[in-house]
Amino acid sequence: MVVSLRRPADVLVDAASSTPAGTLRKAAWDVKVINALGNDHFQSTLEAPLAAADRYREESMEHQSTAQQCADSGIKYEPLVFTAQGGI
């Protein structure tokens, strides 16, 4: 058996779900802050104001199959991407 000690997110919450009454759904929130005008994100920002944040969110979900690993454990993985310029 392989044990992973990787922590995929910053916060684990039990959120009330709109599905059957009394059901709790776990969510892993991963807070990220990027400079949308930095070298790694500038081209995306030129395409659309929040394109860099959207792309970074997608990359985070795919990184080391984080979203899938969380889903396999019954947890919804959600990166919360903020930009230094005030976008979310």
C-alpha positions in Angstrom: 0.0 0.0 0.0 1.3 3.4 -1.0 0.6 6.3 1.4 0.6 9.8 0.0 1.4 12.6 2.5 0.7 15.3 -0.1 -1.8 17.9 1.1 -3.7 18.9 -2.1 -5.4 22.1 -0.7 -5.3 24.7 2.0 -8.7 24.2 3.6 -11.0 21.2 3.9 -14.7 22.1 4.6 -17.9 20.2 5.0 -20.5 22.2 3.0 -24.2 21.7 3.2 -25.4 20.3 -0.1 -28.7 20.9 -1.9 -29.0 17.2 -2.4 -30.8 15.0 0.1 -31.4 16.6 3.5 -28.6 16.3 6.0 -26.0 15.3 3.4 -22.6 17.0 3.8 -20.2 17.4 0.9 -16.6 17.9 1.5 -14.7 20.4 -0.5 -10.9 21.2 -0.6 -10.2 24.8 -1.3 -6.8 25.6 -2.6 -6.1 29.4 -2.4 -3.7 30.7 -5.1 -2.6 34.2 -6.0 -1.0 35.0 -9.3 0.4 38.1 -11.0 -1.8 38.2 -14.1 0.7 40.6 -15.7 3.8 38.5 -14.9 5.8 36.7 -17.6 4.0 33.4 -17.1 0.5 34.9 -17.4 0.8 38.1 -19.5 -0.2 36.5 -22.9 -3.4 35.0 -21.3 -4.3 38.3 -19.7 -4.1 40.0 -23.1 -6.7 37.6 -24.4 -9.2 38.3 -21.7 -9.1 39.9 -18.2 -9.5 36.7 -16.3 -8.1 34.2 -18.8 -4.8 33.9 -16.8 -6.8 33.0 -13.6 -9.0 30.5 -15.5 -6.0 28.8 -17.1 -4.1 28.6 -13.8 -7.2 27.0 -12.2 -7.4 24.4 -14.9 -3.6 23.7 -14.6 -4.0 23.3 -10.8 -6.8 20.8 -11.2 -4.7 18.7 -13.6 -1.5 19.0 -11.6 -0.6 15.5 -10.3 -4.2 14.5 -11.0 -5.3 16.5 -7.9 -8.9 16.9 -8.8 -9.3 13.2 -9.7 -7.6 12.0 -6.5 -9.8 14.2 -4.4 -12.9 13.0 -6.3 -11.9 9.4 -5.7 -12.0 10.3 -2.0 -15.4 11.9 -2.2 -14.0 15.5 -2.0 -14.6 18.3 -4.5 -11.2 20.0 -5.3 -11.6 23.8 -6.0 -8.7 26.1 -6.6 -9.6 29.7 -5.7 -7.4 31.8 -7.9 -7.0 35.5 -7.1 -4.9 37.9 -9.2 -2.7 40.6 -7.7 -4.7 43.0 -9.9 -7.9 42.2 -8.1 -9.5 39.5 -10.2 -11.0 36.3 -8.9 
